[in-house]
Amino acid sequence: MILTGGTTPWTFLHNEPVAIYPRLEHKVHCDVLVIGGGISGAAMAYVLTKQGANTVLLEKERVCSGSTSANAGLLQFANDRMLSELIQQFNEQQGKAFYRMCKDAVKRLSVIAGELSIDSSFTERNSLYYASKPEDAGKLRHEYDVLKRCGFDVEYWDRERIRAAFPFAKEAALYTRGDAEVNPYLLGHGMLKDASLQGLRVYEDSEVLHCKDAGSSVTAYTQLGAVTAKKAVWAGGYAMQDWKRDRQVVLTNTYAIMTEPVSDLSSWYERALLWESGKPYLYFRTTQDHRIMAGGLDEPPPSSGKPDQFIAERGGRLLKEIGRLFPELAELKMACAWAGIFASTKDGLPLIGPHPKYPNSYFMEVYGGNGTVFSMIAAELLAEAIAGREPEELAWLSLTRPVEVQETN
């Protein structure tokens, strides 16, 4: 599976690797093997190393070079699935608890980012979730009532309030506090670098070719070496669907752009993260160096298997969307455009935990628009499970849970 195409934002901004790790060329032993060196694997390895576990991480190419390089870095507690929808689908206790886990994960990422030796441009932001069409206003009002009842910091904005803050008007919006933006490429590198200084062993260019279970351990074989571990955590991202297709998962193709720097962003209220109620939705954010990122236009993957097949036209559409929201930026130029495979689940929750077909293994399939937030949730839940304290939340997020399809508009 080709994961990305075009020029991803962090590749554009960081054309030299932050760090290079050796290839595995011998046999090693450890407590936990993490397979996959993107933001998910980095979070898992960081938490395990901090916990004192003897950990090895294998990456088939370069760490943080796959989907993490295309990750736009929005960190939000609100999900692709509204809290009101999760409550209807499950129950209020579970829906509220999951949203609270997301809220806590953003806070945890803030703490970690502040501790790292690499600056990942972590910045606290608020979010504006606006109605794509006037008839969505009632849905947003209901969501506001649910969020407020469950204790989340949210305001309901009407058309006049939106128009007073931005150069565009929408029928309604939710303004939430406690979100953030980050450079996920540097965040992942920072976690790996600092964990390496505390004992984590990282190997690049070391693809796992096959695994063998031996009852109380698992051995992963690469071209030139092998790792024997008590437990393995698979954090291979969307590419895992090539060999372990999950019934819950839907694959799409998504597009994004980053602009040249903008001299004046004063019309962008608090430089909030912007996203909309329509499905698929558009999203927008600013960067530390005053650029704008815009993304969305999700659609089925091209039959060619090349994510960037239609990137020129889709990138142009995203640039026009920025101009529609901010007319004064209508002449803004693109710096880069990219496309990539994107995975989501049919019920809106990530897939985290063990699988009966794979002994001694855990999986973190953190699919959906909140992938980095889900990565933090997965890392902490699985670290508990590996330490012998399996959290009850893993039952909610099980890879074998029933598939419940609920359409949203």
C-alpha positions in Angstrom: 0.0 0.0 0.0 1.3 3.4 -1.0 0.5 5.6 2.0 1.3 9.1 0.8 2.0 11.1 -2.4 3.0 14.7 -3.2 5.1 16.7 -0.8 4.1 16.3 2.8 4.3 19.4 5.0 6.9 18.2 7.5 9.1 16.9 4.6 8.8 20.3 3.1 9.8 22.1 6.3 12.4 19.5 7.5 14.3 18.3 4.4 17.1 16.8 6.6 16.3 13.8 8.9 16.2 14.7 12.6 18.0 11.4 13.4 19.2 8.3 11.7 19.0 4.9 13.5 20.9 1.7 12.6 19.6 -1.3 10.9 19.0 -4.4 12.9 21.7 -6.9 12.0 21.8 -9.3 14.9 19.5 -11.1 17.4 18.3 -9.1 20.4 15.9 -9.8 23.4 13.6 -7.4 25.2 10.4 -7.1 27.2 8.4 -5.4 24.6 8.8 -5.0 20.8 7.1 -2.1 19.1 6.6 -2.6 15.4 6.2 0.7 13.6 8.0 4.0 14.0 5.3 6.6 13.3 3.7 8.8 15.9 1.8 5.7 17.4 4.9 3.6 17.8 6.9 6.6 19.1 4.2 7.2 21.8 4.1 3.6 22.7 7.9 3.2 23.0 8.1 6.5 25.0 5.5 5.4 27.6 7.0 1.9 27.9 10.5 3.2 28.3 9.4 5.7 31.0 7.6 2.8 32.7 10.9 0.9 32.8 10.2 -1.7 30.2 13.2 -2.9 28.1 11.9 -1.9 24.7 12.9 -2.3 21.1 11.3 -0.5 18.2 11.5 -1.6 14.5 10.7 0.6 11.6 10.7 -0.7 8.0 11.9 2.6 6.5 12.7 5.9 8.4 10.9 6.8 11.6 8.0 9.3 11.2 8.4 9.1 7.4 5.0 7.5 6.5 1.6 8.8 7.4 3.1 10.8 10.3 4.8 13.0 7.7 1.4 13.8 6.3 -0.4 14.3 9.6 -1.7 17.9 9.9 -1.3 17.9 13.7 -4.7 18.9 15.0 -5.2 17.7 18.5 -8.9 17.8 19.6 -11.0 16.1 22.1 -14.1 16.3 19.9 -14.3 13.4 17.5 -15.4 12.5 14.0 -18.3 11.0 15.8 -20.2 13.5 18.0 -20.6 12.8 21.7 -24.4 12.8 21.3 -24.0 10.1 18.6 -21.6 8.0 20.7 -24.1 8.2 23.6 -26.9 7.1 21.3 -24.7 4.3 19.9 -23.4 3.0 23.2 -24.5 4.8 26.4 -23.9 8.1 28.2 -21.3 6.7 30.6 -19.2 5.2 27.8 -19.6 8.1 25.4 -18.7 10.7 28.1 -15.8 8.6 29.3 -14.3 8.3 25.8 -14.5 12.0 25.2 -12.9 12.6 28.6 -10.1 10.2 27.7 -9.5 12.3 24.5 -9.5 15.5 26.6 -7.0 13.9 29.0 -4.8 12.7 26.1 -4.4 16.2 24.8 -3.3 17.3 28.2 -0.9 14.4 28.5 0.6 15.3 25.0 1.0 18.8 26.2 3.1 17.6 29.2 5.2 15.3 27.1 5.8 18.0 24.5 7.0 20.3 27.2 9.5 17.8 28.5 11.1 16.8 25.2 14.5 18.0 24.1 13.1 18.7 20.6 10.6 21.6 20.2 7.5 20.2 18.4 5.7 23.6 18.2 3.0 22.3 20.5 0.5 25.2 20.9 -2.8 25.3 22.8 -5.7 26.2 20.6 -9.4 26.4 20.7 -11.6 25.0 18.0 -14.5 26.3 15.9 -16.8 23.5 14.7 -19.2 25.2 12.2 -22.4 24.1 10.4 -21.7 23.2 6.8 -25.3 24.0 5.9 -28.0 25.9 7.8 -30.0 22.7 8.6 -27.0 21.5 10.7 -27.6 24.2 13.3 -30.1 22.1 15.2 -27.7 19.2 15.4 -25.0 21.5 16.7 -27.3 23.0 19.3 -28.1 19.5 20.5 -24.4 18.6 20.7 -23.8 21.8 22.6 -26.4 20.8 25.2 -24.9 17.3 25.6 -21.3 18.6 25.9 -22.3 21.2 28.4 -24.3 18.6 30.5 -21.3 16.3 30.5 -19.0 19.1 31.7 -17.0 20.1 28.6 -15.9 23.7 28.0 -18.0 24.7 25.0 -19.9 27.7 23.7 -22.7 27.8 21.2 -22.2 30.6 18.6 -25.0 31.9 16.4 -24.5 33.6 13.0 -23.9 37.0 14.5 -21.3 35.8 17.0 -19.4 34.0 14.2 -19.5 37.0 11.9 -18.1 39.2 14.7 -15.1 37.0 15.1 -14.4 35.9 11.5 -14.7 37.3 8.0 -17.3 34.5 7.2 -20.7 33.7 8.5 -22.2 30.3 9.2 -25.6 29.5 10.7 -24.1 28.0 13.9 -20.9 26.7 15.5 -19.5 25.2 18.6 -16.4 26.9 20.1 -14.5 24.4 22.3 -11.5 25.0 24.5 -8.6 22.7 25.5 -7.4 21.6 22.0 -4.0 22.1 20.5 -1.8 21.9 17.4 1.6 20.3 17.0 4.3 19.3 14.5 3.7 15.5 14.8 6.9 14.7 12.9 9.1 16.5 15.5 6.9 15.2 18.3 7.5 11.7 17.2 11.2 12.3 16.8 11.4 13.9 20.1 9.8 11.0 21.9 12.1 8.5 20.2 15.2 10.6 20.8 14.6 11.1 24.5 13.4 7.5 25.1 16.6 6.3 23.3 18.7 8.2 25.9 16.8 6.2 28.5 17.4 2.8 27.0 15.0 2.4 24.1 16.7 0.6 21.1 15.4 1.9 17.7 16.2 0.2 14.4 15.3 1.6 11.0 15.3 -0.1 7.6 14.3 -3.2 9.5 11.0 -4.5 8.2 9.4 -7.4 10.0 9.1 -10.2 7.5 7.4 -12.8 9.7 6.7 -13.6 13.4 6.8 -16.8 15.4 5.0 -17.4 18.6 6.7 -19.6 21.2 4.1 -19.7 24.0 5.6 -17.2 26.4 7.3 -15.0 23.8 7.2 -13.8 20.2 10.1 -13.5 17.8 10.0 -11.1 14.9 12.4 -11.7 12.0 13.9 -9.0 9.8 16.1 -9.5 6.8 19.3 -9.5 8.8 18.2 -9.9 12.4 15.5 -11.0 14.9 13.9 -9.7 18.1 12.5 -12.0 20.8 10.1 -10.3 23.2 7.6 -11.2 25.9 5.1 -9.0 24.1 4.8 -7.2 20.8 2.8 -4.1 20.0 1.9 -3.6 16.4 1.8 0.1 15.5 2.0 -0.1 11.7 -0.7 2.4 10.9 -2.9 2.1 7.8 -0.5 -0.4 6.1 -1.6 -3.1 8.6 -4.8 -3.3 6.6 -2.7 -5.0 3.8 -2.3 -8.1 5.9 -4.9 -8.0 8.7 -8.0 -6.5 7.2 -10.4 -5.4 10.0 -14.2 -5.4 9.3 -14.5 -2.2 11.2 -12.1 -0.2 8.9 -12.9 1.9 5.9 -10.1 3.2 3.7 -10.3 6.5 1.9 -8.0 9.0 0.1 -7.6 12.4 1.6 -5.9 15.6 0.4 -4.2 18.6 2.1 -2.2 21.7 1.3 0.1 24.1 3.1 0.4 27.7 1.9 3.2 30.1 1.7 3.5 32.3 4.9 0.8 34.8 5.5 1.8 38.3 6.5 -1.4 39.1 8.4 -3.6 36.5 10.2 -5.5 39.1 12.4 -8.8 38.2 10.9 -8.4 34.5 12.1 -9.9 34.7 15.6 -7.4 33.3 18.1 -6.0 31.2 15.2 -8.5 28.6 16.2 -8.6 25.1 14.6 -11.5 25.1 12.1 -13.6 22.2 11.0 -17.1 21.6 9.8 -20.2 19.4 10.3 -20.4 18.0 6.8 -19.2 14.5 5.9 -16.5 14.3 4.6 -15.4 17.5 6.3 -12.9 20.2 5.6 -10.4 21.4 8.3 -8.1 24.4 8.6 -5.2 25.4 10.9 -2.4 27.9 11.0 1.3 27.0 11.7 3.9 28.6 13.9 5.5 30.3 10.9 2.2 31.8 9.8 1.2 29.3 7.1 -2.2 27.8 6.6 -3.0 24.1 6.3 -6.3 22.9 4.7 -7.4 19.4 4.2 -10.3 17.1 3.5 -12.1 16.1 0.2 -12.0 12.5 1.3 -13.0 10.0 -1.4 -12.4 6.4 -2.3 -8.7 5.6 -3.1 -7.8 5.9 -6.8 -7.9 2.6 -8.7 -4.2 3.3 -9.7 -3.2 2.9 -6.1 -1.4 6.3 -6.2 -2.9 8.6 -3.6 -1.7 11.8 -5.4 -3.3 10.9 -8.8 -5.7 13.9 -8.5 -3.7 16.1 -6.3 -3.4 19.1 -8.6 -7.2 19.6 -8.9 -8.0 18.7 -5.3 -5.2 21.0 -4.0 -6.6 23.8 -6.1 -10.1 23.3 -4.5 -8.7 23.4 -1.0 -6.9 26.7 -1.8 -10.2 28.1 -3.0 -11.8 27.0 0.2 -9.4 29.1 2.2 -10.3 32.1 0.0 -14.0 31.5 0.6 -13.5 31.7 4.3 -10.9 34.5 4.2 -11.5 36.6 1.1 -8.5 38.8 1.8 -6.3 35.7 1.3 -7.8 34.8 -2.1 -4.4 35.3 -3.8 -2.5 33.1 -1.4 -0.1 30.6 -3.0 0.4 26.9 -2.2 3.8 25.9 -0.8 3.1 22.1 -1.1 0.2 19.7 -1.6 -0.1 16.0 -0.5 -2.5 13.1 -0.5 -2.6 10.0 1.5 -4.5 6.9 2.6 -6.7 7.6 5.6 -8.5 5.0 7.6 -11.5 5.3 9.9 -13.8 2.9 11.7 -17.5 2.4 11.2 -18.3 3.1 14.8 -15.9 6.0 15.2 -13.7 4.4 17.9 -10.1 3.2 17.5 -9.1 -0.4 17.5 -6.8 -1.1 20.5 -5.9 -4.3 22.3 -5.2 -8.0 21.8 -6.5 -10.2 19.0 -7.2 -13.9 19.5 -5.3 -14.9 16.3 -2.1 -13.2 17.4 -0.8 -14.5 20.8 1.5 -12.2 22.8 0.6 -9.3 20.6 -1.3 -6.0 21.1 -2.5 -3.7 18.3 -2.9 0.1 18.2 -5.0 0.9 15.1 -5.7 4.5 15.9 -7.8 5.3 12.9 -9.9 8.4 12.5 -9.3 12.2 12.5 -8.0 12.1 16.0 -5.2 9.7 15.3 -2.5 11.4 17.4 -4.8 11.8 20.4 -5.9 8.1 20.0 -2.2 7.2 19.9 -1.7 8.7 23.3 -4.8 6.9 24.7 -3.6 3.6 23.2 0.0 3.9 24.5 -1.2 4.4 28.1 -3.9 1.7 28.0 -1.5 -0.8 26.5 1.3 0.1 28.9 -1.1 -0.7 31.7 -2.1 -4.0 30.1 1.5 -5.0 29.5 2.2 -4.3 33.2 -0.5 -6.7 34.2 -3.3 -4.2 34.9 -5.6 -4.5 31.9 -8.0 -1.5 31.8 -11.7 -2.1 31.3 -11.7 0.5 28.4 -9.9 -2.1 26.2 -13.2 -4.0 26.0 -14.9 -1.0 24.4 -12.1 -0.6 21.9 -11.6 -4.3 21.1 -10.5 -5.4 17.7 -13.2 -8.1 17.7 -16.1 -5.9 18.9 -19.3 -6.1 16.8 -19.4 -3.9 13.7 -22.2 -1.3 14.2 -22.7 0.9 11.1 -24.4 4.2 11.8 -24.6 6.7 9.0 -24.1 10.4 9.8 -24.8 13.4 7.6 
